[in-house]
Amino acid sequence: MDAQTPLFPSAFDVKSPKGAEGWEELYPYYTRFQPARRKEDDEKFWFCNSQHWPNPLRPFDVIFLDFAIKCLGQYNSRHLMIPPANGIDYRILNGFVYFSPVAVAPEDIEARVPQFLERAGHYFGNWNELLDNWKKKVAGATAELEALSFAPLPDVVPLEWIKEGRGLDNTNEIFETYEKAIELSYKIWQYHFEFLNLGYAAYLDFFGFVKEQFPTIPDQAIAKMVQGVDSELFRPDDELKKLSRLAVELGVDEALMTGSVEQSLAAVAALPNGAKWLAAWTEAQDPWFNFTSGNGFYSTDKYWKDHLDIPLGYMRDYIPRVKDGETIERPTARLLTERDRITAEYREMMDEEAQEVFDGKLGLSRTVFPYVEDHNFYIEHWALGVFWRKMRELSKLLSEAGFWPEEDGMFFLNRNEVRDVLWDYCASWAIGTPNVGSAIWPDEIARRRDLLTALGSETPLPALNNPPEVITEPFTIMLWGITSDAIDRWVGGADDTDGLQGMAAAPGTVEGIARVLRSPDQLSELQKGEILVTPVTAPSWAPVFGKIGAAVTDIGGMMSHAAIVCREYGLPAVTGTGNASARIKTGMRLRVDGNTGKVTILD
Amino acid sequence: MSKGLYTLDFSEIGTEDHDRVGGKCASLGDMTQAGVAVPPGFAVTTDAYAEMLKHHGLQAEIERHLKGVDPDDLDSVDRAAQAIRIRIRSHHLPESVEAAIRVAYAEMGEGMPVAVRSSATAEDMPDASFAGQQDTYLWVKGGDDVVAKVRDCWASLYTTRAVAYREKNKISHIDVLMSVGVQKMVNAKTAGVAMTLDPVTGDRTRIVIDASWGLGELVVSGIVTPDNYTVEKILMEVIDRKISDKHVELVGDAALGEAVEREVEEARRKVQCVSDAEIIAIATLAKQLEKQKKCPQDIEWAIDADLPEGQNLLALQSRPETVWSQKKKDGAKKTYSTGMMGIVSTLNSALKVKT
C-alpha cells in the first residue's frame, strides 16, 4: 500500500458538518486531533467506534469515554502486560469517537511474556475466587454511589452545627459528593476491565484453535460453543416474563394493560391479589430494573427503574402472548442441548490429540466467558445507572438554582465546568448574590445543543488513514470485528447498489419489512415480524427480539450485543454493515441472510 | 416367509445378503431398513446371474473369449467384450429366474415405470471406484422389458472399459458377479447429488449439493450445469448458493415409456430449483446417511413431484466418497500450544489485516 494515498482521509482534511463549526471546544484538548501533532496522528489508523458511541457525545459524557479507554489500557499495559498490545488511543472528531490500538514494539514483546504468564496466570488459576471478590468490590462501590445524595443549600447553616462548633457549611458536602461520585465511577471502570481482557484472550485462543482445525467454520458456531444461557444480562427480561405470567395467574393482567404506570399499578392494587403481584414487581426491580435501553455510556440513557413505562410496555406485549398459551420463556434447555450437540459434532471431526487440546481450551473459555457477558449487567446497567441517576439529581438541583432551564442542562458542560458551576453556586450562596452562571449557561447550553444536533446530522466516516498490517489488540478484533474483510467492506461499501455486506452474526434467512430505529425511544414503533435496522442494539432491547424477524446493525462483531441476543433468540442477524441504518428506509422489503452476512434490498 | 433366491425386495435385504445384491442394492437395503425414504424396488441377486451363466454354460464361453486377450491392445479387448455381450444377450433367462423377476415386478404394479441398474459386487467398493461403468435403463415398463433390461445389465459387465479395467487391475472376470436393482422410476421435479464434504477442499464441515430440474442423470453426466448449494453441516444453514442456467431437463414421458430431454422454459432456468427448506432436508438426509455409514458419502437424491411435501425427498443412492477419504493424513504430527502458552501465542499472532 502506497503511504501517499491512504484508504481513508486524514482527520485534518475532514470538514465539520454545516452548523457545527467550532464543535472542538466542546471536548478536552487531549481528545482532539491537534494540528501540532498531525504527523503522528496521520500515521495511525483510526476506526470509528460507533458501536459504543453511536451519537455525538455531550460534553459531560466524555467522562466515561475517558474512563473506559484509560482503564482498558491500564490492564493491557500496566497490570497484565499483554505481550503485543498496549491500550487504545482515542480521539473525538465531529462528536464521534475514533480508536487506534497501540501495539507494543516488537523488540519489547518477549520481555513482557514472563510477566504476563505470572500475572494473567494468577487470574486464570484463581478465576472464581477472584471473581467472587470482584462482585463484592463492585457491589460495595455501587452501594456507596447509591448512598450519595445532593441536597440544595439551605437558607441558613443548621443550628446544631453552630452549637457544636463545627465551623463548616453545607457546601463541603456538595463538593465532596460530586468528587466522590466521579471517583467511584472511576473505580468501577477499573473493575470493569479487571477480567475482561483476559476473558477475551482465552476466547480468542479457543477461537484461533478451532479456526485452525476448521478454516471455514462460521464464527457464530464457535461463539455458540462457548456462550452461556444463564447470563445475568437475560435476567431483567426473564423477570418481566415471570411478572407477566404471574399477572395472568393472579388475574391482575387486565389492570396492567391500559393507562399510565401509576394508573395501572393503582388498578392492580385495588384487586384482591394486587398486593401479591405488586410485591413481586417491587422485588424484581432491585437489581434487575437497573437496566438501560442504551449502553450506559450516555447521560441520555433511560433506565427501567427511572422509566417504569419501558418494562410495563414490554409486559403489555408479553401478557397477551401468555394468555394465548404461548411459551414466552427462553428455551434454555434446548439451547444447552444445541450447544452440546454443536460442540460434540465438531469435536468428533478432530483427531484424538486435537480433541484433548480442544477440551482444555473450551473448558477455560467456558469458565471465563460468563464474565464477558455478566459484567455488562453489573457495570453498565447497574453501577453506571446509579451514577447517571445521581448526576441527574445534581443537574436538576442546579436547574432549580437557576443555572439552566432544562433538567438535563448540566450534561452540556464538561465535568470540569461543572466544578466551576458548583463553585459559582456555593460562592454566590455565601456571598449573597445571584450566581453568575444563570446569566451565562442558558444561552451557552442552547448553543451547544444546536452544535450537537448539527454534529448528529452526518454519519461519521468509518475510519481514518491507512489500516495497519496487523491488529493485535484483542478488543479490536473481538468486539468491533475489525478485520481485513470489514475494512474491505467499508472501502467498497458504496459499490453494491441493492445490498449490504456485514458479519454473519446469527444464522438463518428471513425476508420482511424494515423498521429503521435510531434511538431506543422508537422501540415501540416496531411491528411484529419486522426487521430491526439500527446503528447498534443494547441488551435491554431483549423484549423486542421476541417479535422481530431479524436484526441488522451498522456496527458490531460476533460478540456484540445484537449478535449474542439474536443467537439466543434464534433470529438471523447481520452486524457491522457500516451504514445499513442510513441506506435502508423503514418500509423497504429486505432479505437478511445471517449465514452469509448479506442484506438485500428487495424493492 | 423365506427370502427369495433370485430376487429380494429392498426391505428384505439384510447384512447377510450384501454379497449377493451388490453395493448399490445393499445400500438401498440399508437405507430402507434405517428408515431413509428410497424409491421402492427389488434386487435381482447374483444367484440369478450365476444361474444364467450356469444354465447356458456361459462361464466357459466367457473364459474362452478372454483367453489370449492383450490388455494393452484395446482392439482385442473390444472384440472379446463385444462377443461376450452378444452371447449373453442371445440367451433367454432360465425359467425359474425369469419367473421370479416377473413376480417381483408384478408386485410393484403392472406397467410401473422402473429403473433397471446394475449393482456389481465390486463396483462400489470404497477402494475401487469404477462406478457408472455398467448400464442404467430408465423408464422401463412391463415384465418383458424388465427381464430384457436385467439381461442387458448383466451383459454390461462386459463393456470394453470394464473388461480393460479388470484386466489392468488383475481382477478375475468370473469372480465379479452382478446383481441388478429394479426400482420404481422417480417422477423427479428436481434431482441431483449431495456430498457430505466439500469435493474441492475436502472440508468435512460442509455438505455440497448439486441440483437441477428433472431427473438427476443430466447432473451426473454433466450435460447441465446444476445449482450448487453449500450447507454448513453442524449448524445446518445454507452458506453459499450458486444459481446456474439450467437449460435442459430429463423428464419421464409415460406415453413414450422413456425419459426425454427437453428445454427448460425461460422462467425456470435461472431460479433456485429447490427451496431453502428442501436444501436443508437434502442436507439432513445426507448427514444421516454419513452418520449411518460412518464415512463421508456421495448421495443421489430426487424430489418426487407426485408425493406430498415433507415425504417427497427420496434417496436414490449413497456410496462412500472415495477421493478425500483415501488421502493420507499429514504425516507430521501437529503440535499445539496449550494453557498459558497457547494464549501467549494466540495474542502474538493475532489476525492479520490486509493492507
Contacts between the chains, C-beta under 8 A, distances in Angstrom:
chain1	res1	chain2	res2	distance
A	1	B	355	4.5
A	82	B	347	6.2
A	83	B	344	6.1
A	83	B	347	5.8
A	83	B	348	5.9
A	84	B	347	5.7
A	84	B	348	5.3
A	84	B	350	7.1
A	85	B	347	7.0
A	109	B	348	6.7
A	113	B	344	5.8
A	116	B	344	6.6
A	117	B	340	5.3
A	117	B	341	8.0
A	117	B	344	7.1
A	120	B	340	6.9
A	120	B	343	7.2
A	121	B	340	5.2
A	124	B	340	7.0
A	201	B	343	5.3
A	201	B	346	7.2
A	201	B	347	6.1
A	202	B	343	6.3
A	204	B	343	8.0
A	204	B	346	5.4
A	204	B	347	7.3
A	204	B	350	7.3
A	205	B	342	5.1
A	205	B	343	4.7
A	205	B	346	4.1
A	208	B	346	4.8
A	208	B	349	7.7
A	209	B	336	7.0
A	209	B	342	7.3
A	209	B	346	7.9
A	214	B	203	7.6
A	214	B	205	5.0
A	215	B	203	7.6
A	216	B	201	7.9
A	216	B	203	5.6
A	216	B	205	6.1
A	216	B	206	6.8
A	217	B	205	5.8
A	218	B	232	6.0
A	218	B	235	6.4
A	218	B	237	7.7
A	218	B	239	7.0
A	220	B	235	7.5
A	221	B	232	7.2
A	221	B	234	6.3
A	221	B	235	5.5
A	224	B	235	7.9
A	341	B	234	7.9
A	342	B	234	5.4
A	342	B	235	7.1
A	345	B	233	7.6
A	345	B	234	4.7
A	346	B	205	7.4
A	346	B	234	6.0
A	349	B	204	5.4
A	349	B	205	7.1
A	351	B	329	7.6
A	353	B	333	7.2
A	353	B	334	7.3
A	353	B	336	7.6
A	354	B	334	7.2
A	354	B	336	7.1
A	357	B	336	4.4
A	357	B	338	5.6
A	357	B	342	7.9
A	360	B	338	5.6
A	360	B	339	7.1
A	361	B	338	7.4
A	361	B	342	6.6
A	466	B	355	6.8
A	467	B	353	5.4
A	467	B	354	7.9
A	467	B	355	5.8
A	468	B	353	6.6
A	468	B	355	7.1
A	469	B	352	7.1
A	469	B	353	6.8
A	469	B	355	5.5
A	470	B	350	6.6
A	470	B	351	7.6
A	470	B	352	5.5
A	470	B	353	6.3
A	471	B	350	6.5
A	471	B	351	6.3
A	471	B	353	5.1
A	472	B	347	6.9
A	472	B	348	7.6
A	472	B	350	4.4
A	473	B	350	7.9
A	474	B	347	6.9
A	474	B	350	7.3
A	477	B	350	6.2
A	477	B	351	5.3
A	482	B	353	7.2
A	483	B	351	5.8
A	483	B	353	6.2
A	484	B	352	7.2
A	484	B	353	4.8
A	484	B	354	3.6
A	487	B	353	6.6
A	487	B	354	7.5
A	488	B	354	7.4
A	504	B	239	7.9
A	507	B	232	8.0
A	507	B	235	5.4
A	507	B	237	4.4
A	508	B	237	6.9
A	509	B	238	7.1
A	509	B	276	6.4
A	594	B	237	7.9
A	595	B	232	7.2
A	595	B	235	7.9
A	595	B	237	4.4
A	595	B	238	6.0
A	595	B	239	4.7
A	596	B	239	6.1
A	596	B	240	6.9
